[in-house]
Amino acid sequence: MQGHYLKFIMQEKQRHHGMPLYDWLLAEARKLGLPGGSAFRAIAGFGHSGALHDAAFIELAGEEPVEVVFALSDTDKARLLDHLRQQNLPLFYVSIPAEFGRLGGN
């Protein structure tokens, strides 16, 4: 199947509606009936501010980057982005054309 690898990057401590933003994002994608998504904590990174966020610095706990990723059809990508735009969230994302599918049984 042809579609998109859609990645959102945020800080672990970011929250929306009282939930960690990455959890909220996965829950919203599930409500929309998307086929799946995953969240990954990075060990280090920096963003547009230039500040380094590194899991090795105990005083920066909760500030590590988190990636939430999806492999989506064009239609599902558009539905998710439209839904998120309505929330007016300051989310950074990357969308890359991708081929995806399943191998083997089940």
N, CA, C and O of each residue as an XYZ file, in Angstrom:
424
protein
N       0.839     -1.170      0.000
C       0.000      0.000      0.000
C       0.891      1.243      0.000
O       1.939      1.266      0.645
N       0.475      2.245     -0.709
C       1.186      3.518     -0.726
C       0.504      4.482      0.244
O      -0.722      4.496      0.350
N       1.285      5.272      0.935
C       0.729      6.221      1.887
C       1.817      7.103      2.440
O       2.695      7.561      1.709
N       1.757      7.340      3.740
C       2.682      8.269      4.378
C       3.136      7.744      5.726
O       2.359      7.148      6.472
N       4.407      7.974      6.027
C       4.955      7.789      7.360
C       4.834      9.159      8.005
O       5.508     10.108      7.604
N       3.972      9.254      9.004
C       3.688     10.524      9.650
C       4.246     10.490     11.066
O       3.890      9.624     11.864
N       5.121     11.440     11.367
C       5.799     11.486     12.660
C       5.544     12.838     13.315
O       5.670     13.887     12.683
N       5.184     12.790     14.593
C       5.034     13.988     15.414
C       6.126     13.958     16.473
O       6.433     12.905     17.032
N       6.710     15.122     16.745
C       7.779     15.208     17.738
C       7.376     16.251     18.776
O       6.967     17.363     18.443
N       7.503     15.857     20.050
C       7.101     16.735     21.146
C       7.993     16.455     22.354
O       8.798     15.524     22.337
N       7.845     17.259     23.393
C       8.551     16.974     24.645
C       7.676     16.069     25.497
O       6.449     16.173     25.490
N       8.326     15.189     26.223
C       7.604     14.224     27.051
C       6.645     14.901     28.026
O       5.576     14.361     28.307
N       7.005     16.061     28.541
C       6.179     16.719     29.567
C       4.977     17.478     28.990
O       4.126     17.927     29.758
N       4.880     17.634     27.678
C       3.750     18.362     27.102
C       2.447     17.634     27.387
O       2.377     16.406     27.322
N       1.405     18.419     27.709
C       0.114     17.842     28.068
C      -0.998     18.514     27.266
O      -0.875     19.651     26.812
N      -2.092     17.759     27.111
C      -3.295     18.280     26.451
C      -4.495     17.599     27.097
O      -4.540     16.372     27.186
N      -5.456     18.381     27.544
C      -6.632     17.864     28.246
C      -6.234     16.967     29.421
O      -6.852     15.929     29.660
N      -5.184     17.384     30.157
C      -4.762     16.674     31.349
C      -3.983     15.383     31.117
O      -3.669     14.673     32.073
N      -3.668     15.072     29.864
C      -2.939     13.839     29.531
C      -1.608     14.198     28.902
O      -1.466     15.270     28.313
N      -0.620     13.302     29.023
C       0.582     13.512     28.212
C       0.164     13.619     26.740
O      -0.667     12.845     26.266
N       0.741     14.576     26.034
C       0.328     14.837     24.651
C       0.466     13.603     23.769
O      -0.380     13.361     22.908
N       1.531     12.812     23.973
C       1.701     11.628     23.138
C       0.586     10.616     23.383
O       0.125      9.974     22.439
N       0.138     10.459     24.647
C      -0.988      9.569     24.944
C      -2.276     10.093     24.325
O      -3.048      9.333     23.740
N      -2.501     11.395     24.458
C      -3.702     11.999     23.885
C      -3.729     11.801     22.378
O      -4.769     11.464     21.813
N      -2.585     12.008     21.724
C      -2.503     11.860     20.268
C      -2.828     10.432     19.843
O      -3.577     10.233     18.887
N      -2.283      9.442     20.527
C      -2.596      8.041     20.210
C      -4.074      7.741     20.452
O      -4.701      7.041     19.658
N      -4.635      8.265     21.543
C      -6.053      8.042     21.840
C      -6.948      8.663     20.770
O      -7.939      8.057     20.363
N      -6.608      9.858     20.316
C      -7.405     10.518     19.274
C      -7.323      9.750     17.957
O      -8.326      9.599     17.259
N      -6.134      9.267     17.622
C      -5.973      8.479     16.394
C      -6.823      7.213     16.467
O      -7.438      6.806     15.481
N      -6.849      6.606     17.631
C      -7.662      5.396     17.818
C      -9.142      5.714     17.664
O      -9.872      4.956     17.026
N      -9.603      6.844     18.250
C     -11.004      7.264     18.111
C     -11.379      7.479     16.649
O     -12.509      7.214     16.241
N     -10.417      7.964     15.870
C     -10.656      8.193     14.439
C     -10.642      6.894     13.635
O     -10.931      6.900     12.438
N     -10.309      5.789     14.287
C     -10.289      4.499     13.611
C      -9.046      4.249     12.782
O      -9.069      3.433     11.861
N      -7.957      4.944     13.098
C      -6.722      4.729     12.356
C      -6.152      3.354     12.689
O      -6.421      2.823     13.767
N      -5.372      2.773     11.788
C      -4.929      1.389     11.964
C      -3.875      1.163     13.037
O      -3.633      0.010     13.395
N      -3.246      2.178     13.558
C      -2.258      1.990     14.617
C      -1.265      3.122     14.680
O      -1.135      3.904     13.738
N      -0.569      3.207     15.789
C       0.460      4.217     15.989
C       1.313      3.807     17.162
O       0.915      2.951     17.952
N       2.477      4.402     17.288
C       3.404      4.083     18.375
C       4.091      5.345     18.857
O       4.288      6.292     18.096
N       4.457      5.344     20.139
C       5.213      6.450     20.720
C       6.578      5.919     21.157
O       6.688      4.819     21.700
N       7.612      6.718     20.910
C       8.987      6.359     21.252
C       9.651      7.521     21.970
O       9.545      8.667     21.533
N      10.334      7.233     23.065
C      11.074      8.253     23.796
C      12.501      8.285     23.250
O      13.151      7.246     23.131
N      12.971      9.454     22.927
C      14.340      9.617     22.450
C      15.283      9.729     23.646
O      14.863     10.102     24.741
N      16.538      9.410     23.436
C      17.508      9.563     24.529
C      18.116     10.956     24.548
O      18.659     11.382     25.568
N      18.030     11.674     23.425
C      18.542     13.041     23.377
C      18.000     13.722     22.131
O      17.592     13.060     21.177
N      18.000     15.044     22.145
C      17.587     15.797     20.969
C      17.567     17.285     21.261
O      17.690     17.713     22.409
N      17.407     18.071     20.194
C      17.211     19.510     20.360
C      16.221     19.961     19.298
O      16.100     19.336     18.244
N      15.521     21.036     19.578
C      14.507     21.558     18.669
C      14.852     22.954     18.206
O      16.011     23.368     18.225
N      13.813     23.680     17.785
C      14.015     25.009     17.206
C      14.662     25.985     18.180
O      15.297     26.948     17.749
N      14.513     25.757     19.493
C      15.129     26.666     20.468
C      16.629     26.435     20.602
O      17.351     27.298     21.101
N      17.097     25.271     20.156
C      18.507     24.932     20.259
C      18.894     24.288     21.576
O      20.034     23.854     21.737
N      17.950     24.218     22.540
C      18.254     23.619     23.839
C      18.372     22.103     23.708
O      17.516     21.457     23.103
N      19.433     21.545     24.275
C      19.643     20.100     24.251
C      18.840     19.450     25.368
O      18.893     19.884     26.519
N      18.100     18.410     25.020
C      17.339     17.629     25.991
C      17.932     16.231     25.970
O      17.900     15.546     24.948
N      18.473     15.813     27.106
C      19.228     14.564     27.177
C      18.793     13.783     28.407
O      18.762     14.326     29.511
N      18.457     12.506     28.220
C      18.008     11.667     29.329
C      19.087     11.506     30.397
O      18.767     11.141     31.528
N      20.339     11.765     30.079
C      21.430     11.615     31.052
C      21.409     12.717     32.107
O      21.984     12.553     33.183
N      20.756     13.833     31.811
C      20.687     14.937     32.766
C      19.439     14.773     33.613
O      18.330     15.020     33.138
N      19.605     14.362     34.858
C      18.472     14.093     35.744
C      17.597     15.325     35.903
O      16.375     15.201     35.995
N      18.190     16.507     35.937
C      17.405     17.728     36.131
C      16.487     18.027     34.946
O      15.596     18.869     35.059
N      16.686     17.355     33.816
C      15.830     17.566     32.648
C      14.795     16.454     32.492
O      14.236     16.283     31.409
N      14.536     15.705     33.545
C      13.562     14.613     33.466
C      12.237     15.136     32.923
O      11.745     16.180     33.352
N      11.678     14.410     31.994
C      10.407     14.793     31.391
C      10.537     15.703     30.190
O       9.538     16.015     29.543
N      11.750     16.137     29.878
C      11.943     17.038     28.748
C      12.519     16.338     27.526
O      12.820     16.989     26.525
N      12.678     15.003     27.596
C      13.206     14.285     26.434
C      12.194     14.346     25.289
O      10.987     14.425     25.516
N      12.704     14.308     24.064
C      11.803     14.282     22.913
C      11.043     12.955     22.860
O      11.569     11.907     23.237
N       9.814     13.020     22.392
C       8.988     11.839     22.153
C       8.502     11.920     20.708
O       8.070     12.973     20.241
N       8.582     10.791     20.014
C       8.058     10.689     18.654
C       6.812      9.824     18.682
O       6.794      8.771     19.319
N       5.775     10.268     17.995
C       4.576      9.460     17.781
C       4.484      9.248     16.284
O       4.456     10.209     15.516
N       4.436      7.974     15.861
C       4.517      7.660     14.433
C       3.320      6.835     13.966
O       2.735      6.052     14.715
N       2.984      7.049     12.690
C       1.890      6.344     12.046
C       2.290      6.007     10.615
O       3.049      6.750      9.992
N       1.787      4.894     10.091
C       1.848      4.585      8.662
C       0.409      4.666      8.178
O      -0.420      3.841      8.563
N       0.097      5.661      7.330
C      -1.292      5.974      7.011
C      -1.538      6.115      5.512
O      -0.650      6.499      4.750
N      -2.741      5.800      5.119
C      -3.185      6.097      3.754
C      -3.308      7.616      3.616
O      -3.318      8.336      4.615
N      -3.400      8.094      2.389
C      -3.577      9.534      2.162
C      -4.820     10.053      2.884
O      -4.796     11.125      3.488
N      -5.900      9.283      2.815
C      -7.165      9.683      3.435
C      -7.034      9.759      4.953
O      -7.472     10.734      5.563
N      -6.431      8.733      5.569
C      -6.269      8.733      7.023
C      -5.339      9.849      7.486
O      -5.568     10.464      8.527
N      -4.292     10.106      6.713
C      -3.380     11.211      7.056
C      -4.144     12.528      7.060
O      -4.012     13.317      7.996
N      -4.937     12.771      6.029
C      -5.701     14.017      5.928
C      -6.692     14.138      7.081
O      -6.841     15.217      7.654
N      -7.370     13.048      7.428
C      -8.336     13.088      8.533
C      -7.650     13.421      9.854
O      -8.153     14.234     10.629
N      -6.507     12.796     10.110
C      -5.795     13.053     11.362
C      -5.298     14.494     11.420
O      -5.501     15.174     12.427
N      -4.657     14.966     10.367
C      -4.143     16.340     10.379
C      -5.271     17.362     10.482
O      -5.128     18.363     11.185
N      -6.383     17.132      9.799
C      -7.529     18.049      9.910
C      -8.047     18.089     11.347
O      -8.347     19.159     11.878
N      -8.149     16.923     11.967
C      -8.617     16.843     13.358
C      -7.663     17.595     14.288
O      -8.106     18.331     15.170
N      -6.371     17.412     14.094
C      -5.391     18.066     14.962
C      -5.352     19.574     14.732
O      -5.140     20.335     15.676
N      -5.554     20.014     13.495
C      -5.588     21.469     13.229
C      -6.724     22.131     13.995
O      -6.589     23.269     14.445
N      -7.837     21.429     14.144
C      -8.976     21.974     14.887
C      -8.657     22.159     16.368
O      -9.287     22.976     17.040
N      -7.694     21.416     16.874
C      -7.279     21.522     18.276
C      -6.326     22.687     18.507
O      -6.072     23.068     19.650
N      -5.796     23.256     17.419
C      -4.868     24.387     17.502
C      -3.651     24.078     18.391
O      -3.211     24.912     19.182
N      -3.128     22.866     18.238
C      -1.961     22.439     19.015
C      -0.671     22.853     18.313
O      -0.596     22.822     17.085
N       0.348     23.242     19.087
C       1.648     23.561     18.489
C       2.449     22.274     18.257
O       3.396     21.991     18.992
N       2.069     21.496     17.237
C       2.707     20.214     16.954
C       3.612     20.306     15.738
O       3.223     20.842     14.700
N       4.816     19.781     15.874
C       5.728     19.656     14.736
C       5.549     18.264     14.163
O       5.507     17.282     14.904
N       5.441     18.178     12.828
C       5.308     16.865     12.204
C       6.143     16.768     10.942
O       6.535     17.769     10.342
N       6.403     15.515     10.560
C       7.110     15.192      9.330
C       6.263     14.153      8.614
O       5.807     13.186      9.225
N       6.053     14.353      7.320
C       5.309     13.392      6.516
C       6.195     12.955      5.356
O       6.687     13.778      4.584
N       6.388     11.637      5.251
C       7.264     11.077      4.224
C       6.466     10.051      3.421
O       5.849      9.162      4.006
N       6.468     10.159      2.087
C       5.800      9.115      1.298
C       6.391      7.751      1.648
O       7.603      7.613      1.814
N       5.523      6.746      1.757
C       5.982      5.420      2.187
C       5.180      4.310      1.537
O       4.018      4.480      1.169
N       5.832      3.180      1.410
C       5.161      1.938      1.027
C       5.108      1.077      2.280
O       6.112      0.932      2.977
N       3.949      0.508      2.569
C       3.837     -0.337      3.752
C       2.853     -1.463      3.499
O       2.013     -1.374      2.603
N       2.956     -2.518      4.287
C       2.089     -3.673      4.158
C       2.440     -4.707      5.193
O       3.210     -4.443      6.117
N       1.874     -5.887      5.038
C       2.128     -6.987      5.967
C       2.734     -8.153      5.206
O       2.416     -8.385      4.040
N       3.607     -8.880      5.878
C       4.206    -10.095      5.326
C       3.783    -11.284      6.176
O       3.527    -11.134      7.371
N       3.710    -12.432      5.587
C       3.419    -13.648      6.340
C       1.950    -13.794      6.674
O       1.102    -13.051      6.180
N       1.664    -14.783      7.535
C       0.294    -15.078      7.927
C      -0.281    -14.067      8.880
O       0.434    -13.255      9.466
N      -1.599    -14.130      9.028
C      -2.380    -13.243      9.903
C      -2.267    -11.839      9.448
O      -2.854    -10.944     10.057
